[in-house]
Amino acid sequence: MDGGGGIMASAATGAMSSLLAKLAELLGEDCYQHQMQRGTRREVAFLRDELSSMNALLERLADADAAAPLDPQTREWRDQVREMSYDVEDCVDEYMGQLRRRSGGGGGGVVGLILGYVGRVREMVSRRGIAEQIQELSARVVEAGHRRKRYKIDAAAASPSGAGVVPVDCRLPALYAELGGLVGVHGPRDELVRLLDDGEERMTVVSVVGAGGLGKTTLANQVYRNIRDRFDCKSFVSLSQNPDIGMIFRTMLSQVKKDECEITGSGDMEQLINELRDFLQDKRYLIVIDDVWSTQAWKIIKCAFGENTCGSRIIVTTRIGTVAKSCSSPDCDLVYELKALSEDHSKMLFFRRIFGSEDRCPHQLKEVSVEIVKKCGGLPLAIITMASLLTTKSDTREEWMKVCGSIGFGLEKNSDVEEMNMVLSLSYNDLPHHLRTCLLYMSMFPEDYVIKRDYLVRRWIAEGFIKVFGGRTIEEEGECYFNELINRSLIQAVDFQYDGRVYACRVHDLILDLIVSKAVEDNFVTIFTDKRQVLRPQGKVHRLSSDCTNAENMLTCSKAVAHVRSLNMFRYSGRMPPLLNFRALRVLDLDGNEDLESCYLEDIGKLFQLRYLRIRASNNITLPEQIGELQLLVILDLLNCYGTSELPASIAKLRNLKWLLAHRVKLPNGVCNMQALESVSLVVVDYTTPVTALQELGSLTKLRNLGMDWRISDANKDKMTYADNLVSSLGKLGTSNLRCLTLISPWSLSFLLDSWCPRPHHLQELTIKGWCLRKIPVWMASLANLTYLDIEVEVVQETLEVLADFPVLQFLKSYSNAADPQERCLVVSNNGFRCLKKLNFVHWTNLMFLEGAMPMLERLEFQIIVHEVKTASGFGCPLDLGIRHLYALRNLAVNIYCECARVEEVEALEAAIQAAVSMLPNSPTPTLRRFREPEMLADDAEQ
């Protein structure tokens, strides 16, 4: 695997990029040069030169295909060359593996001599076979080159077959939709009107952002119709992905001027811009610019709007978040994110389109109708399309169930489905090649599967989809890819981290339907489920995703799976197909087996190309010793194998392993050999751990994430030896690349309080669990880059002030069962916690927030001891504890401890909290949980 993060695979070019890098390595590295025969070297050089030219042409064809469909002849040539690239790479991989093993040499003595002789005989036979394969593949490349000239493929790339055809604009129906036929538009329309009608005299730009098919054009048009009479002049123009800006300006001029004067058909861009600026400078105008695809287009268009103090308004619609932000007025950040329809509105639109109303829906179709509506995910275009499709079907439950089941696997085609796919495909075609590949890859995941960001990025890395730019790490670059797909509204964020980063996503069912059809058409992914098989006929399988309960019958043709590079088993039982059937595997993800047997993995050491291995199983799994043979393995993920506690000793041979992710496994001896390691979690250190393993840990200078479960008790006679080595290793790691550290221990970690030297100034996330700190250590208080802190600590006012001084802290979780009777209420002033966004504070003391405290806090969970509030209120503590001062608050959860308090006191406290949050800008709905029932008054008890 390319450790530098070079592109290794692509939906557009197959394995070409990876293959070209390997051919260059064969020709450039001395260790290969002196082992290759002269004839083979010539063949390799020819392959490199010829395939490099074909790779460039494949990229041009991908761009041409996005603009207009390729003709069948060109598409066939493209598909054959892509398939050929996989075949050539498989051959080159086998050849390079042989050369590497040969350069490793053999053992000594008589046995070594005999084994060496036998090996050389085998090599001669194998080399002859590979040489013949290379010659055959060269002949295929030559023939592909001849066909390229014969069929004039280069000309097809320059001018695709449909380039001269002007398609019908799918947005036209939205421009003429009547309000009476729309559902769920009134609320967004009124909200957008309020944003526009703010009384400001300066020109204001409001952006509307949302996925394709969500109704942005419809909403903008309804707002336009609603308020256009308040303006001197108005214009509504729609852009395309490659807009003719001159034509846009001429259309705008004709609409704002109306009959005032003639519009000339000529004029350069500068003349048109000046004419618009001169006409609009003293007018109050309303302009809608629909479907903006790039900031570059907006930068040119906005030149036509100079400074204006007449109360002019501009509405911009776009699918892309960054474009929306760049268009909106910078001082106000007026971005309106259009949401999906609610479930009730979705059903109303669906039933109105088919039956006129829900009451007229036949009883046998009600249940399946609701299921279809859910799969549409509140996307109006999808709902209307499905309703139109179903009007062509009979009113039988079986017929409708077939349509429901086909969503996500390539819907049957009719004109409405084709039109919907055309709208959704605009966003896909606008992606650069590398993002198209990453999005298509998500077709491997089942419907409604929640995909965690880090898991997905590691999969992309293993597949070779990520290319690093600038000074970012490959993980950071992968997260940029992930964020860009969210930014373009192609995947949906479903969970967020404390710092606002998206933690997990899912793919909308209709987007999934689109990318499944494209991935299968390009033979990029093959999908098997219990319901159906989605694969390209007579094609080799490259990436196989299975969601079958019976994996044994998944594939019957061993030849078809011999070239599988990525195998994802989401749900399976019974016997699995043998791993030896998949010798070309790069990625193996076994997800969802409850009784996977360790013996199934005994041949895994023969999968020499494996880069990624993930196992999810509830039973105890023992990895075979042969895993040390996987010299290309980069990611080993055993986080969901809770029964696995021992790793084979050979794990230390994996010199390219970057991620070792497991749940409480022993630290391997010889870990110093694993210099590529960047993330290790969670390793156990106990009395069976060799002290040398702790010493070697400090040599892993690339380590960024470390999780450790410290099991050395105070009674252990060697505790200080272990402790000294841990402190020494952490000191070395802290001055290298360590960014995230988790320490778990039921025993005291007091030796870490003041002994961590030099201090880990790069540390960004720190978790210490299982042992309560008496105070914040000096080294911890000096961490200027710390954004995440999760600790058990006894908190007094002095401790709180130390925590408040962390300059960039965004997340704080602090808890302790200890209580100081002198500290009835801790005061949070306006002098600290300037960046804190999430606070989870669980202590036997109350918090009081002063005016200006925690200005960025969005999520707060803490507990209130009611009788302590009553006592503290006598000293000036408000009943709501100052919650009304947390102006950025969006989520509030309060655990109310009612012991020694009366019912009316608890109710008064709850009412004060409700009143406080109702005054906040975001008006969060608090979650109030009572613990231990309050005492009742004597007369209440008698009643």
HELIX and SHEET records of a PDB file:
HELIX    1   1 MET A   16  GLY A   28  1                                  13    
HELIX    2   2 ASP A   30  GLN A   33  1                                   4    
HELIX    3   3 ARG A   38  ALA A   67  1                                  30    
HELIX    4   4 PRO A   72  SER A  103  1                                  32    
HELIX    5   5 GLY A  109  ARG A  150  1                                  42    
HELIX    6   6 ILE A  153  ALA A  158  1                                   6    
HELIX    7   7 LEU A  172  LEU A  175  1                                   4    
HELIX    8   8 LEU A  179  GLY A  181  5                                   3    
HELIX    9   9 HIS A  186  LEU A  196  1                                  11    
HELIX   10  10 LYS A  216  ILE A  227  1                                  12    
HELIX   11  11 ARG A  228  ARG A  230  5                                   3    
HELIX   12  12 ILE A  245  LYS A  257  1                                  13    
HELIX   13  13 MET A  269  LEU A  280  1                                  12    
HELIX   14  14 THR A  295  ILE A  301  1                                   7    
HELIX   15  15 LYS A  302  ALA A  304  5                                   3    
HELIX   16  16 GLY A  321  CYS A  327  1                                   7    
HELIX   17  17 GLU A  343  ILE A  354  1                                  12    
HELIX   18  18 GLU A  358  ARG A  360  5                                   3    
HELIX   19  19 HIS A  363  CYS A  376  1                                  14    
HELIX   20  20 PRO A  380  LEU A  390  1                                  11    
HELIX   21  21 ARG A  397  SER A  406  1                                  10    
HELIX   22  22 SER A  415  ASN A  429  1                                  15    
HELIX   23  23 HIS A  433  TYR A  441  1                                   9    
HELIX   24  24 MET A  442  MET A  444  5                                   3    
HELIX   25  25 ARG A  453  GLU A  463  1                                  11    
HELIX   26  26 ILE A  474  ASN A  487  1                                  14    
HELIX   27  27 ASP A  509  GLU A  521  1                                  13    
HELIX   28  28 SER A  558  VAL A  561  1                                   4    
HELIX   29  29 LEU A  579  ASN A  581  5                                   3    
HELIX   30  30 SER A  598  LEU A  601  5                                   4    
HELIX   31  31 ILE A  604  LYS A  606  5                                   3    
HELIX   32  32 GLU A  625  GLU A  629  5                                   5    
HELIX   33  33 ALA A  649  LYS A  653  5                                   5    
HELIX   34  34 VAL A  671  ASN A  673  5                                   3    
HELIX   35  35 VAL A  691  LEU A  697  1                                   7    
HELIX   36  36 LYS A  719  GLY A  734  1                                  16    
HELIX   37  37 SER A  750  LEU A  752  5                                   3    
HELIX   38  38 VAL A  778  ALA A  781  1                                   4    
HELIX   39  39 GLN A  797  ALA A  804  1                                   8    
HELIX   40  40 VAL A  866  SER A  873  1                                   8    
HELIX   41  41 ILE A  883  HIS A  885  5                                   3    
HELIX   42  42 VAL A  903  SER A  918  1                                  16    
HELIX   43  43 ALA A  938  GLU A  942  1                                   5    
SHEET    1   A 5 CYS A 233  SER A 238  0                                        
SHEET    2   A 5 TYR A 285  ASP A 290  1                                        
SHEET    3   A 5 ARG A 313  THR A 318  1                                        
SHEET    4   A 5 THR A 204  VAL A 209  1                                        
SHEET    5   A 5 VAL A 335  GLU A 337  1                                        
SHEET    1   B 3 ILE A 451  LYS A 452  0                                        
SHEET    2   B 3 VAL A 502  ARG A 506 -1                                        
SHEET    3   B 3 GLN A 492  PHE A 496 -1                                        
SHEET    1   C18 GLN A 533  VAL A 534  0                                        
SHEET    2   C18 THR A 526  THR A 529 -1                                        
SHEET    3   C18 ARG A 543  ASP A 547  1                                        
SHEET    4   C18 SER A 566  MET A 569  1                                        
SHEET    5   C18 VAL A 587  ASN A 593  1                                        
SHEET    6   C18 TYR A 612  ALA A 617  1                                        
SHEET    7   C18 ILE A 635  CYS A 641  1                                        
SHEET    8   C18 TRP A 659  LYS A 666  1                                        
SHEET    9   C18 SER A 679  VAL A 685  1                                        
SHEET   10   C18 ASN A 705  TRP A 710  1                                        
SHEET   11   C18 CYS A 740  ILE A 744  1                                        
SHEET   12   C18 GLU A 765  LEU A 773  1                                        
SHEET   13   C18 TYR A 788  VAL A 793  1                                        
SHEET   14   C18 PHE A 811  TYR A 815  1                                        
SHEET   15   C18 LYS A 838  VAL A 842  1                                        
SHEET   16   C18 ARG A 859  ILE A 865  1                                        
SHEET   17   C18 ASN A 891  TYR A 897  1                                        
SHEET   18   C18 THR A 927  PHE A 931  1                                        
SHEET    1   D 2 CYS A 825  VAL A 828  0                                        
SHEET    2   D 2 ASN A 846  PHE A 849  1                                        
END                                                                             
